[in-house]
Amino acid sequence: MNMHDPSETPRIPAEKNSDPGDSDPPKSITFEALAEGQTEVLIEFHGQVYRLRSTRNKKLILNK
């Protein structure tokens, strides 16, 4: 094996990052598709529940 030829250098697999957003483009979904006709959804994250609500003024509000 030629140590100066990069094509022959043994490769160690890269460690997978625990944050999928770092390697893949973020998933996109409309609020309407997520809420399925409702004005709010509850989102559980690390044991906490968050409320994502759409207002009459076309704004989103996230509350813990």
PQR file of N, CA, C, O and H, with PARSE charges and radii, in Angstrom:
ATOM      1  N   MET A   1       0.845  -1.176   0.000 -0.4000 1.5000
ATOM      2  CA  MET A   1       0.000   0.000   0.000 -0.0000 2.0000
ATOM      3  C   MET A   1       0.889   1.238   0.000  0.5500 1.7000
ATOM      4  O   MET A   1       1.827   1.331   0.793 -0.5500 1.4000
ATOM      5  N   ASN A   2       0.600   2.186  -0.884 -0.4000 1.5000
ATOM      6  CA  ASN A   2       1.342   3.437  -0.993 -0.0000 2.0000
ATOM      7  C   ASN A   2       0.741   4.433  -0.005  0.5500 1.7000
ATOM      8  O   ASN A   2      -0.427   4.802  -0.129 -0.5500 1.4000
ATOM      9  H   ASN A   2      -0.162   2.111  -1.528  0.4000 1.0000
ATOM     10  N   MET A   3       1.537   4.873   0.981 -0.4000 1.5000
ATOM     11  CA  MET A   3       1.020   5.762   2.022 -0.0000 2.0000
ATOM     12  C   MET A   3       0.752   7.170   1.523  0.5500 1.7000
ATOM     13  O   MET A   3       0.112   7.954   2.225 -0.5500 1.4000
ATOM     14  H   MET A   3       2.486   4.573   1.082  0.4000 1.0000
ATOM     15  N   HIS A   4       1.224   7.515   0.324 -0.4000 1.5000
ATOM     16  CA  HIS A   4       1.022   8.862  -0.202 -0.0000 2.0000
ATOM     17  C   HIS A   4      -0.176   8.948  -1.134  0.5500 1.7000
ATOM     18  O   HIS A   4      -0.535  10.039  -1.576 -0.5500 1.4000
ATOM     19  H   HIS A   4       1.744   6.878  -0.246  0.4000 1.0000
ATOM     20  N   ASP A   5      -0.785   7.840  -1.434 -0.4000 1.5000
ATOM     21  CA  ASP A   5      -1.946   7.821  -2.324 -0.0000 2.0000
ATOM     22  C   ASP A   5      -3.218   7.863  -1.469  0.5500 1.7000
ATOM     23  O   ASP A   5      -3.538   6.877  -0.806 -0.5500 1.4000
ATOM     24  H   ASP A   5      -0.493   6.954  -1.075  0.4000 1.0000
ATOM     25  N   PRO A   6      -3.959   9.003  -1.471 -0.5600 1.5000
ATOM     26  CA  PRO A   6      -5.158   9.112  -0.621  0.2800 2.0000
ATOM     27  C   PRO A   6      -6.228   8.093  -0.942  0.5500 1.7000
ATOM     28  O   PRO A   6      -7.045   7.773  -0.079 -0.5500 1.4000
ATOM     29  N   SER A   7      -6.249   7.571  -2.161 -0.4000 1.5000
ATOM     30  CA  SER A   7      -7.276   6.583  -2.508 -0.0000 2.0000
ATOM     31  C   SER A   7      -7.030   5.259  -1.796  0.5500 1.7000
ATOM     32  O   SER A   7      -7.937   4.434  -1.688 -0.5500 1.4000
ATOM     33  H   SER A   7      -5.585   7.831  -2.863  0.4000 1.0000
ATOM     34  N   GLU A   8      -5.804   5.050  -1.307 -0.4000 1.5000
ATOM     35  CA  GLU A   8      -5.486   3.811  -0.608 -0.0000 2.0000
ATOM     36  C   GLU A   8      -5.462   3.983   0.907  0.5500 1.7000
ATOM     37  O   GLU A   8      -5.168   3.032   1.631 -0.5500 1.4000
ATOM     38  H   GLU A   8      -5.067   5.720  -1.394  0.4000 1.0000
ATOM     39  N   THR A   9      -5.765   5.172   1.390 -0.4000 1.5000
ATOM     40  CA  THR A   9      -5.770   5.413   2.824 -0.0000 2.0000
ATOM     41  C   THR A   9      -7.004   4.768   3.437  0.5500 1.7000
ATOM     42  O   THR A   9      -8.123   5.013   2.986 -0.5500 1.4000
ATOM     43  H   THR A   9      -6.004   5.945   0.802  0.4000 1.0000
ATOM     44  N   PRO A  10      -6.805   3.943   4.467 -0.5600 1.5000
ATOM     45  CA  PRO A  10      -7.990   3.344   5.102  0.2800 2.0000
ATOM     46  C   PRO A  10      -8.888   4.433   5.671  0.5500 1.7000
ATOM     47  O   PRO A  10      -8.413   5.406   6.257 -0.5500 1.4000
ATOM     48  N   ARG A  11     -10.166   4.258   5.492 -0.4000 1.5000
ATOM     49  CA  ARG A  11     -11.119   5.260   5.966 -0.0000 2.0000
ATOM     50  C   ARG A  11     -11.874   4.722   7.171  0.5500 1.7000
ATOM     51  O   ARG A  11     -12.312   3.572   7.201 -0.5500 1.4000
ATOM     52  H   ARG A  11     -10.552   3.468   5.016  0.4000 1.0000
ATOM     53  N   ILE A  12     -12.009   5.582   8.149 -0.4000 1.5000
ATOM     54  CA  ILE A  12     -12.806   5.257   9.330 -0.0000 2.0000
ATOM     55  C   ILE A  12     -14.169   5.894   9.118  0.5500 1.7000
ATOM     56  O   ILE A  12     -14.249   7.088   8.830 -0.5500 1.4000
ATOM     57  H   ILE A  12     -11.654   6.517   8.125  0.4000 1.0000
ATOM     58  N   PRO A  13     -15.246   5.124   9.256 -0.5600 1.5000
ATOM     59  CA  PRO A  13     -16.577   5.711   9.042  0.2800 2.0000
ATOM     60  C   PRO A  13     -16.797   6.891   9.976  0.5500 1.7000
ATOM     61  O   PRO A  13     -16.442   6.847  11.154 -0.5500 1.4000
ATOM     62  N   ALA A  14     -17.388   7.943   9.429 -0.4000 1.5000
ATOM     63  CA  ALA A  14     -17.685   9.133  10.230 -0.0000 2.0000
ATOM     64  C   ALA A  14     -18.748   8.789  11.258  0.5500 1.7000
ATOM     65  O   ALA A  14     -19.692   8.050  10.976 -0.5500 1.4000
ATOM     66  H   ALA A  14     -17.676   7.978   8.472  0.4000 1.0000
ATOM     67  N   GLU A  15     -18.582   9.330  12.439 -0.4000 1.5000
ATOM     68  CA  GLU A  15     -19.571   9.108  13.486 -0.0000 2.0000
ATOM     69  C   GLU A  15     -20.838   9.868  13.131  0.5500 1.7000
ATOM     70  O   GLU A  15     -20.785  11.038  12.752 -0.5500 1.4000
ATOM     71  H   GLU A  15     -17.816   9.930  12.668  0.4000 1.0000
ATOM     72  N   LYS A  16     -21.969   9.200  13.255 -0.4000 1.5000
ATOM     73  CA  LYS A  16     -23.244   9.859  12.954 -0.0000 2.0000
ATOM     74  C   LYS A  16     -23.515  10.920  13.996  0.5500 1.7000
ATOM     75  O   LYS A  16     -23.386  10.682  15.197 -0.5500 1.4000
ATOM     76  H   LYS A  16     -22.011   8.250  13.562  0.4000 1.0000
ATOM     77  N   ASN A  17     -23.890  12.091  13.524 -0.4000 1.5000
ATOM     78  CA  ASN A  17     -24.251  13.177  14.426 -0.0000 2.0000
ATOM     79  C   ASN A  17     -25.626  12.877  15.003  0.5500 1.7000
ATOM     80  O   ASN A  17     -26.504  12.391  14.290 -0.5500 1.4000
ATOM     81  H   ASN A  17     -23.995  12.284  12.548  0.4000 1.0000
ATOM     82  N   SER A  18     -25.819  13.161  16.278 -0.4000 1.5000
ATOM     83  CA  SER A  18     -27.103  12.872  16.912 -0.0000 2.0000
ATOM     84  C   SER A  18     -28.192  13.848  16.493  0.5500 1.7000
ATOM     85  O   SER A  18     -29.372  13.594  16.734 -0.5500 1.4000
ATOM     86  H   SER A  18     -25.106  13.556  16.857  0.4000 1.0000
ATOM     87  N   ASP A  19     -27.816  14.961  15.868 -0.4000 1.5000
ATOM     88  CA  ASP A  19     -28.789  15.947  15.411 -0.0000 2.0000
ATOM     89  C   ASP A  19     -29.037  15.742  13.923  0.5500 1.7000
ATOM     90  O   ASP A  19     -28.192  16.116  13.108 -0.5500 1.4000
ATOM     91  H   ASP A  19     -26.857  15.167  15.672  0.4000 1.0000
ATOM     92  N   PRO A  20     -30.190  15.150  13.539 -0.5600 1.5000
ATOM     93  CA  PRO A  20     -30.429  14.869  12.125  0.2800 2.0000
ATOM     94  C   PRO A  20     -30.494  16.125  11.270  0.5500 1.7000
ATOM     95  O   PRO A  20     -30.316  16.043  10.055 -0.5500 1.4000
ATOM     96  N   GLY A  21     -30.738  17.261  11.857 -0.4000 1.5000
ATOM     97  CA  GLY A  21     -30.797  18.502  11.097 -0.0000 2.0000
ATOM     98  C   GLY A  21     -29.447  18.942  10.567  0.5500 1.7000
ATOM     99  O   GLY A  21     -29.378  19.746   9.638 -0.5500 1.4000
ATOM    100  H   GLY A  21     -30.882  17.327  12.844  0.4000 1.0000
ATOM    101  N   ASP A  22     -28.367  18.423  11.149 -0.4000 1.5000
ATOM    102  CA  ASP A  22     -27.038  18.808  10.698 -0.0000 2.0000
ATOM    103  C   ASP A  22     -26.645  18.130   9.394  0.5500 1.7000
ATOM    104  O   ASP A  22     -25.824  18.667   8.651 -0.5500 1.4000
ATOM    105  H   ASP A  22     -28.423  17.770  11.904  0.4000 1.0000
ATOM    106  N   SER A  23     -27.213  16.960   9.097 -0.4000 1.5000
ATOM    107  CA  SER A  23     -26.789  16.236   7.913 -0.0000 2.0000
ATOM    108  C   SER A  23     -27.835  16.246   6.799  0.5500 1.7000
ATOM    109  O   SER A  23     -27.480  16.167   5.623 -0.5500 1.4000
ATOM    110  H   SER A  23     -27.881  16.524   9.700  0.4000 1.0000
ATOM    111  N   ASP A  24     -29.068  16.338   7.138 -0.4000 1.5000
ATOM    112  CA  ASP A  24     -30.144  16.316   6.151 -0.0000 2.0000
ATOM    113  C   ASP A  24     -30.838  17.674   6.137  0.5500 1.7000
ATOM    114  O   ASP A  24     -30.859  18.374   7.149 -0.5500 1.4000
ATOM    115  H   ASP A  24     -29.357  16.402   8.093  0.4000 1.0000
ATOM    116  N   PRO A  25     -31.406  18.046   4.988 -0.5600 1.5000
ATOM    117  CA  PRO A  25     -32.172  19.298   4.983  0.2800 2.0000
ATOM    118  C   PRO A  25     -33.372  19.160   5.917  0.5500 1.7000
ATOM    119  O   PRO A  25     -33.914  18.065   6.068 -0.5500 1.4000
ATOM    120  N   PRO A  26     -33.788  20.251   6.538 -0.5600 1.5000
ATOM    121  CA  PRO A  26     -34.923  20.160   7.460  0.2800 2.0000
ATOM    122  C   PRO A  26     -36.196  19.736   6.748  0.5500 1.7000
ATOM    123  O   PRO A  26     -36.436  20.114   5.601 -0.5500 1.4000
ATOM    124  N   LYS A  27     -37.000  18.954   7.432 -0.4000 1.5000
ATOM    125  CA  LYS A  27     -38.290  18.538   6.895 -0.0000 2.0000
ATOM    126  C   LYS A  27     -39.215  19.745   6.894  0.5500 1.7000
ATOM    127  O   LYS A  27     -39.226  20.520   7.851 -0.5500 1.4000
ATOM    128  H   LYS A  27     -36.805  18.647   8.363  0.4000 1.0000
ATOM    129  N   SER A  28     -39.983  19.907   5.838 -0.4000 1.5000
ATOM    130  CA  SER A  28     -40.902  21.038   5.727 -0.0000 2.0000
ATOM    131  C   SER A  28     -42.335  20.516   5.684  0.5500 1.7000
ATOM    132  O   SER A  28     -42.651  19.585   4.944 -0.5500 1.4000
ATOM    133  H   SER A  28     -39.973  19.277   5.062  0.4000 1.0000
ATOM    134  N   ILE A  29     -43.192  21.133   6.489 -0.4000 1.5000
ATOM    135  CA  ILE A  29     -44.603  20.763   6.505 -0.0000 2.0000
ATOM    136  C   ILE A  29     -45.401  22.036   6.792  0.5500 1.7000
ATOM    137  O   ILE A  29     -44.974  22.866   7.595 -0.5500 1.4000
ATOM    138  H   ILE A  29     -42.935  21.890   7.091  0.4000 1.0000
ATOM    139  N   THR A  30     -46.534  22.191   6.153 -0.4000 1.5000
ATOM    140  CA  THR A  30     -47.360  23.369   6.431 -0.0000 2.0000
ATOM    141  C   THR A  30     -48.062  23.173   7.770  0.5500 1.7000
ATOM    142  O   THR A  30     -48.308  22.043   8.193 -0.5500 1.4000
ATOM    143  H   THR A  30     -46.881  21.517   5.501  0.4000 1.0000
ATOM    144  N   PHE A  31     -48.380  24.273   8.427 -0.4000 1.5000
ATOM    145  CA  PHE A  31     -49.109  24.177   9.688 -0.0000 2.0000
ATOM    146  C   PHE A  31     -50.455  23.506   9.449  0.5500 1.7000
ATOM    147  O   PHE A  31     -50.907  22.703  10.267 -0.5500 1.4000
ATOM    148  H   PHE A  31     -48.180  25.190   8.084  0.4000 1.0000
ATOM    149  N   GLU A  32     -51.093  23.832   8.334 -0.4000 1.5000
ATOM    150  CA  GLU A  32     -52.407  23.253   8.022 -0.0000 2.0000
ATOM    151  C   GLU A  32     -52.328  21.731   7.921  0.5500 1.7000
ATOM    152  O   GLU A  32     -53.222  21.030   8.395 -0.5500 1.4000
ATOM    153  H   GLU A  32     -50.726  24.484   7.670  0.4000 1.0000
ATOM    154  N   ALA A  33     -51.273  21.222   7.312 -0.4000 1.5000
ATOM    155  CA  ALA A  33     -51.116  19.772   7.206 -0.0000 2.0000
ATOM    156  C   ALA A  33     -50.834  19.159   8.576  0.5500 1.7000
ATOM    157  O   ALA A  33     -51.327  18.076   8.893 -0.5500 1.4000
ATOM    158  H   ALA A  33     -50.546  21.791   6.927  0.4000 1.0000
ATOM    159  N   LEU A  34     -50.047  19.850   9.374 -0.4000 1.5000
ATOM    160  CA  LEU A  34     -49.720  19.362  10.712 -0.0000 2.0000
ATOM    161  C   LEU A  34     -50.947  19.383  11.621  0.5500 1.7000
ATOM    162  O   LEU A  34     -51.193  18.427  12.357 -0.5500 1.4000
ATOM    163  H   LEU A  34     -49.647  20.729   9.117  0.4000 1.0000
ATOM    164  N   ALA A  35     -51.715  20.467  11.572 -0.4000 1.5000
ATOM    165  CA  ALA A  35     -52.855  20.644  12.474 -0.0000 2.0000
ATOM    166  C   ALA A  35     -54.118  19.942  11.989  0.5500 1.7000
ATOM    167  O   ALA A  35     -55.060  19.762  12.761 -0.5500 1.4000
ATOM    168  H   ALA A  35     -51.515  21.243  10.974  0.4000 1.0000
ATOM    169  N   GLU A  36     -54.149  19.546  10.727 -0.4000 1.5000
ATOM    170  CA  GLU A  36     -55.299  18.828  10.155 -0.0000 2.0000
ATOM    171  C   GLU A  36     -56.624  19.527  10.446  0.5500 1.7000
ATOM    172  O   GLU A  36     -57.571  18.911  10.934 -0.5500 1.4000
ATOM    173  H   GLU A  36     -53.384  19.692  10.099  0.4000 1.0000
ATOM    174  N   GLY A  37     -56.677  20.834  10.135 -0.4000 1.5000
ATOM    175  CA  GLY A  37     -57.922  21.580  10.274 -0.0000 2.0000
ATOM    176  C   GLY A  37     -58.130  22.236  11.630  0.5500 1.7000
ATOM    177  O   GLY A  37     -59.062  23.024  11.790 -0.5500 1.4000
ATOM    178  H   GLY A  37     -55.907  21.334   9.738  0.4000 1.0000
ATOM    179  N   GLN A  38     -57.301  21.936  12.591 -0.4000 1.5000
ATOM    180  CA  GLN A  38     -57.403  22.551  13.917 -0.0000 2.0000
ATOM    181  C   GLN A  38     -56.583  23.840  13.944  0.5500 1.7000
ATOM    182  O   GLN A  38     -55.796  24.099  13.033 -0.5500 1.4000
ATOM    183  H   GLN A  38     -56.544  21.296  12.461  0.4000 1.0000
ATOM    184  N   THR A  39     -56.769  24.645  14.987 -0.4000 1.5000
ATOM    185  CA  THR A  39     -55.999  25.886  15.098 -0.0000 2.0000
ATOM    186  C   THR A  39     -54.765  25.721  15.980  0.5500 1.7000
ATOM    187  O   THR A  39     -53.938  26.628  16.068 -0.5500 1.4000
ATOM    188  H   THR A  39     -57.408  24.435  15.727  0.4000 1.0000
ATOM    189  N   GLU A  40     -54.638  24.563  16.634 -0.4000 1.5000
ATOM    190  CA  GLU A  40     -53.455  24.344  17.459 -0.0000 2.0000
ATOM    191  C   GLU A  40     -53.085  22.870  17.498  0.5500 1.7000
ATOM    192  O   GLU A  40     -53.911  21.986  17.271 -0.5500 1.4000
ATOM    193  H   GLU A  40     -55.309  23.826  16.562  0.4000 1.0000
ATOM    194  N   VAL A  41     -51.808  22.643  17.794 -0.4000 1.5000
ATOM    195  CA  VAL A  41     -51.311  21.279  17.967 -0.0000 2.0000
ATOM    196  C   VAL A  41     -50.481  21.245  19.244  0.5500 1.7000
ATOM    197  O   VAL A  41     -49.887  22.247  19.642 -0.5500 1.4000
ATOM    198  H   VAL A  41     -51.137  23.362  17.978  0.4000 1.0000
ATOM    199  N   LEU A  42     -50.452  20.090  19.870 -0.4000 1.5000
ATOM    200  CA  LEU A  42     -49.597  19.878  21.030 -0.0000 2.0000
ATOM    201  C   LEU A  42     -48.378  19.100  20.558  0.5500 1.7000
ATOM    202  O   LEU A  42     -48.497  18.106  19.842 -0.5500 1.4000
ATOM    203  H   LEU A  42     -50.935  19.276  19.547  0.4000 1.0000
ATOM    204  N   ILE A  43     -47.212  19.567  20.966 -0.4000 1.5000
ATOM    205  CA  ILE A  43     -45.955  18.949  20.557 -0.0000 2.0000
ATOM    206  C   ILE A  43     -45.222  18.503  21.815  0.5500 1.7000
ATOM    207  O   ILE A  43     -44.961  19.314  22.704 -0.5500 1.4000
ATOM    208  H   ILE A  43     -47.115  20.375  21.547  0.4000 1.0000
ATOM    209  N   GLU A  44     -44.890  17.218  21.893 -0.4000 1.5000
ATOM    210  CA  GLU A  44     -44.125  16.719  23.031 -0.0000 2.0000
ATOM    211  C   GLU A  44     -42.655  16.695  22.655  0.5500 1.7000
ATOM    212  O   GLU A  44     -42.279  16.176  21.604 -0.5500 1.4000
ATOM    213  H   GLU A  44     -45.102  16.559  21.171  0.4000 1.0000
ATOM    214  N   PHE A  45     -41.820  17.265  23.531 -0.4000 1.5000
ATOM    215  CA  PHE A  45     -40.382  17.344  23.280 -0.0000 2.0000
ATOM    216  C   PHE A  45     -39.647  17.145  24.600  0.5500 1.7000
ATOM    217  O   PHE A  45     -39.763  17.964  25.512 -0.5500 1.4000
ATOM    218  H   PHE A  45     -42.126  17.687  24.385  0.4000 1.0000
ATOM    219  N   HIS A  46     -38.902  16.073  24.696 -0.4000 1.5000
ATOM    220  CA  HIS A  46     -38.133  15.745  25.906 -0.0000 2.0000
ATOM    221  C   HIS A  46     -38.999  15.775  27.163  0.5500 1.7000
ATOM    222  O   HIS A  46     -38.608  16.325  28.193 -0.5500 1.4000
ATOM    223  H   HIS A  46     -38.807  15.408  23.955  0.4000 1.0000
ATOM    224  N   GLY A  47     -40.173  15.177  27.058 -0.4000 1.5000
ATOM    225  CA  GLY A  47     -41.053  15.076  28.216 -0.0000 2.0000
ATOM    226  C   GLY A  47     -41.864  16.325  28.524  0.5500 1.7000
ATOM    227  O   GLY A  47     -42.667  16.320  29.457 -0.5500 1.4000
ATOM    228  H   GLY A  47     -40.491  14.730  26.222  0.4000 1.0000
ATOM    229  N   GLN A  48     -41.674  17.381  27.769 -0.4000 1.5000
ATOM    230  CA  GLN A  48     -42.429  18.622  27.958 -0.0000 2.0000
ATOM    231  C   GLN A  48     -43.456  18.752  26.832  0.5500 1.7000
ATOM    232  O   GLN A  48     -43.209  18.309  25.710 -0.5500 1.4000
ATOM    233  H   GLN A  48     -41.022  17.385  27.011  0.4000 1.0000
ATOM    234  N   VAL A  49     -44.596  19.354  27.130 -0.4000 1.5000
ATOM    235  CA  VAL A  49     -45.631  19.547  26.114 -0.0000 2.0000
ATOM    236  C   VAL A  49     -45.695  21.025  25.752  0.5500 1.7000
ATOM    237  O   VAL A  49     -45.787  21.893  26.621 -0.5500 1.4000
ATOM    238  H   VAL A  49     -44.796  19.713  28.041  0.4000 1.0000
ATOM    239  N   TYR A  50     -45.646  21.290  24.458 -0.4000 1.5000
ATOM    240  CA  TYR A  50     -45.723  22.654  23.935 -0.0000 2.0000
ATOM    241  C   TYR A  50     -46.980  22.776  23.092  0.5500 1.7000
ATOM    242  O   TYR A  50     -47.414  21.810  22.464 -0.5500 1.4000
ATOM    243  H   TYR A  50     -45.571  20.586  23.752  0.4000 1.0000
ATOM    244  N   ARG A  51     -47.559  23.966  23.082 -0.4000 1.5000
ATOM    245  CA  ARG A  51     -48.755  24.244  22.286 -0.0000 2.0000
ATOM    246  C   ARG A  51     -48.363  25.198  21.160  0.5500 1.7000
ATOM    247  O   ARG A  51     -47.878  26.300  21.416 -0.5500 1.4000
ATOM    248  H   ARG A  51     -47.206  24.750  23.592  0.4000 1.0000
ATOM    249  N   LEU A  52     -48.572  24.777  19.920 -0.4000 1.5000
ATOM    250  CA  LEU A  52     -48.325  25.624  18.753 -0.0000 2.0000
ATOM    251  C   LEU A  52     -49.679  26.030  18.205  0.5500 1.7000
ATOM    252  O   LEU A  52     -50.475  25.189  17.786 -0.5500 1.4000
ATOM    253  H   LEU A  52     -48.965  23.882  19.711  0.4000 1.0000
ATOM    254  N   ARG A  53     -49.929  27.339  18.213 -0.4000 1.5000
ATOM    255  CA  ARG A  53     -51.259  27.847  17.861 -0.0000 2.0000
ATOM    256  C   ARG A  53     -51.162  28.850  16.721  0.5500 1.7000
ATOM    257  O   ARG A  53     -50.235  29.657  16.663 -0.5500 1.4000
ATOM    258  H   ARG A  53     -49.282  28.022  18.553  0.4000 1.0000
ATOM    259  N   SER A  54     -52.131  28.787  15.819 -0.4000 1.5000
ATOM    260  CA  SER A  54     -52.247  29.740  14.723 -0.0000 2.0000
ATOM    261  C   SER A  54     -53.266  30.805  15.124  0.5500 1.7000
ATOM    262  O   SER A  54     -54.353  30.480  15.602 -0.5500 1.4000
ATOM    263  H   SER A  54     -52.884  28.132  15.866  0.4000 1.0000
ATOM    264  N   THR A  55     -52.914  32.076  14.929 -0.4000 1.5000
ATOM    265  CA  THR A  55     -53.819  33.169  15.298 -0.0000 2.0000
ATOM    266  C   THR A  55     -54.638  33.627  14.088  0.5500 1.7000
ATOM    267  O   THR A  55     -54.373  33.234  12.952 -0.5500 1.4000
ATOM    268  H   THR A  55     -52.031  32.340  14.541  0.4000 1.0000
ATOM    269  N   ARG A  56     -55.631  34.463  14.361 -0.4000 1.5000
ATOM    270  CA  ARG A  56     -56.434  35.037  13.267 -0.0000 2.0000
ATOM    271  C   ARG A  56     -55.593  35.941  12.381  0.5500 1.7000
ATOM    272  O   ARG A  56     -55.918  36.149  11.212 -0.5500 1.4000
ATOM    273  H   ARG A  56     -55.846  34.783  15.284  0.4000 1.0000
ATOM    274  N   ASN A  57     -54.519  36.475  12.931 -0.4000 1.5000
ATOM    275  CA  ASN A  57     -53.639  37.385  12.177 -0.0000 2.0000
ATOM    276  C   ASN A  57     -52.540  36.651  11.413  0.5500 1.7000
ATOM    277  O   ASN A  57     -51.556  37.260  10.994 -0.5500 1.4000
ATOM    278  H   ASN A  57     -54.255  36.307  13.881  0.4000 1.0000
ATOM    279  N   LYS A  58     -52.709  35.341  11.234 -0.4000 1.5000
ATOM    280  CA  LYS A  58     -51.765  34.520  10.456 -0.0000 2.0000
ATOM    281  C   LYS A  58     -50.377  34.470  11.094  0.5500 1.7000
ATOM    282  O   LYS A  58     -49.361  34.513  10.399 -0.5500 1.4000
ATOM    283  H   LYS A  58     -53.508  34.846  11.574  0.4000 1.0000
ATOM    284  N   LYS A  59     -50.348  34.378  12.417 -0.4000 1.5000
ATOM    285  CA  LYS A  59     -49.085  34.239  13.145 -0.0000 2.0000
ATOM    286  C   LYS A  59     -49.124  32.934  13.925  0.5500 1.7000
ATOM    287  O   LYS A  59     -50.194  32.412  14.239 -0.5500 1.4000
ATOM    288  H   LYS A  59     -51.173  34.343  12.982  0.4000 1.0000
ATOM    289  N   LEU A  60     -47.933  32.413  14.234 -0.4000 1.5000
ATOM    290  CA  LEU A  60     -47.836  31.213  15.052 -0.0000 2.0000
ATOM    291  C   LEU A  60     -47.309  31.589  16.430  0.5500 1.7000
ATOM    292  O   LEU A  60     -46.395  32.404  16.559 -0.5500 1.4000
ATOM    293  H   LEU A  60     -47.064  32.837  13.979  0.4000 1.0000
ATOM    294  N   ILE A  61     -47.896  30.983  17.454 -0.4000 1.5000
ATOM    295  CA  ILE A  61     -47.462  31.205  18.827 -0.0000 2.0000
ATOM    296  C   ILE A  61     -47.140  29.848  19.436  0.5500 1.7000
ATOM    297  O   ILE A  61     -47.949  28.921  19.382 -0.5500 1.4000
ATOM    298  H   ILE A  61     -48.638  30.320  17.350  0.4000 1.0000
ATOM    299  N   LEU A  62     -45.938  29.743  20.021 -0.4000 1.5000
ATOM    300  CA  LEU A  62     -45.512  28.518  20.692 -0.0000 2.0000
ATOM    301  C   LEU A  62     -45.426  28.804  22.184  0.5500 1.7000
ATOM    302  O   LEU A  62     -44.681  29.684  22.613 -0.5500 1.4000
ATOM    303  H   LEU A  62     -45.281  30.496  20.065  0.4000 1.0000
ATOM    304  N   ASN A  63     -46.199  28.048  22.978 -0.4000 1.5000
ATOM    305  CA  ASN A  63     -46.194  28.197  24.435 -0.0000 2.0000
ATOM    306  C   ASN A  63     -45.806  26.882  25.076  0.5500 1.7000
ATOM    307  O   ASN A  63     -46.087  25.803  24.555 -0.5500 1.4000
ATOM    308  H   ASN A  63     -46.805  27.333  22.629  0.4000 1.0000
ATOM    309  N   LYS A  64     -45.153  27.001  26.221 -0.4000 1.5000
ATOM    310  CA  LYS A  64     -44.797  25.819  26.994 -0.0000 2.0000
ATOM    311  C   LYS A  64     -45.932  25.494  27.939  0.5500 1.7000
ATOM    312  O   LYS A  64     -45.848  24.527  28.696 -0.5500 1.4000
ATOM    313  H   LYS A  64     -44.924  27.878  26.644  0.4000 1.0000
TER
END
